[in-house]
Amino acid sequence: MRVAQAGTGPRRRSVTESGVDLGWEPWATIEHLVALARDRSRAPLLQRIDPWDDVTLTSSEMPQFLDELDYLRTLAEDDVERDALDELVAMGRLCAEDAGLELLFAGD
């Protein structure tokens, strides 16, 4: 999501979609990997992601997010899981490079 904010008040904040929707299949794969990470408590930021609630990560959180995705990559069992993670890494890198971008995980 692209964030624009004139001033410091939340009333003047606007958010527009600027990225790609991963869709259901890659997200189900990532959700599986996040569940594995929860069992091992090695990805605290990723543990905030909830399939029923919206979670937004800012550009300042991207270094930790990318580190945790690297950890998840060690848990990936096949190319489908690695490909899903690669898509997320690409989005995370874009957000890390641009403070006006946020990564939104939209829940049900």
For each residue, the residues with C-beta under 8 A, 3 or more apart:
1: 15 16 17 18 19 56 101 102 103 104
2: 15 16 17 18 100 101
3: 13 14 15 100 101 102
4: 13 14 15 16 100
5: 8 12 13 14
6: 12
7: 12
8: 5
9: 12 13
10: 13
11:
12: 5 6 7 9
13: 3 4 5 9 10
14: 3 4 5
15: 1 2 3 4 102
16: 1 2 4
17: 1 2
18: 1 2 101
19: 1 91 94 101 103
20: 87 91
21:
22: 26 27 30 84 87 88
23: 26 27
24: 27 28
25: 28 29
26: 22 23 29 30 83 84 87
27: 22 23 24 30 31 84
28: 24 25 31 32
29: 25 26 32 33 80 81 84
30: 22 26 27 33 34 72 84 85 88
31: 27 28 34 35 49 51
32: 28 29 35 36 81
33: 29 30 36 37 72 75 76 81 84 85
34: 30 31 37 38 43 46 47 49 72
35: 31 32 38 39
36: 32 33 39 40 72 75
37: 33 34 40 41 42 43 46 47 68 71 72 75
38: 34 35 41 43 47
39: 35 36
40: 36 37 43
41: 37 38 44 47
42: 37 68 71
43: 34 37 38 40 46 47 68 71 72
44: 41 47 48 68
45: 48 57 61 64 65 68
46: 34 37 43 49 65 68 69 72
47: 34 37 38 41 43 44
48: 44 45 55
49: 31 34 46 55 105
50: 53 55 105 107
51: 31 107 108
52: 107 108
53: 50 107
54: 104 105 106 107
55: 48 49 50 104 105 107
56: 1 102 103 104 105
57: 45 61 62 65 95 102 103 104 105
58: 61 62 95 102
59: 62 95 96 97 98 99 100 101 102
60: 99
61: 45 57 58 64 65
62: 57 58 59 65 66 92 93 95 96 103
63: 66 67 96
64: 45 61 67 68
65: 45 46 57 61 62 68 69 92 103
66: 62 63 69 70 89 92 93 96
67: 63 64 70 71
68: 37 42 43 44 45 46 64 65 71 72
69: 46 65 66 72 73 85 88 89 92
70: 66 67 73 74
71: 37 42 43 67 68 74 75
72: 30 33 34 36 37 43 46 68 69 75 76 85
73: 69 70 76 82 85
74: 70 71
75: 33 36 37 71 72 81
76: 33 72 73 81 82 85
77: 81
78: 81 82
79: 82 83
80: 29 83 84
81: 29 32 33 75 76 77 78 84 85
82: 73 76 78 79 85 86
83: 26 79 80 86 87
84: 22 26 27 29 30 33 80 81 87 88
85: 30 33 69 72 73 76 81 82 88 89
86: 82 83 89 90
87: 20 22 26 83 84 90 91
88: 22 30 69 84 85 91 92
89: 66 69 85 86 92 93
90: 86 87 93 94
91: 19 20 87 88 94 95 103
92: 62 65 66 69 88 89 95 96 103
93: 62 66 89 90 96 97
94: 19 90 91 97 98 101
95: 57 58 59 62 91 92 98 101 102 103
96: 59 62 63 66 92 93
97: 59 93 94
98: 59 94 95 101
99: 59 60
100: 2 3 4 59
101: 1 2 3 18 19 59 94 95 98
102: 1 3 15 56 57 58 59 95
103: 1 19 56 57 62 65 91 92 95
104: 1 54 55 56 57
105: 49 50 54 55 56 57
106: 54
107: 50 51 52 53 54 55
108: 51 52
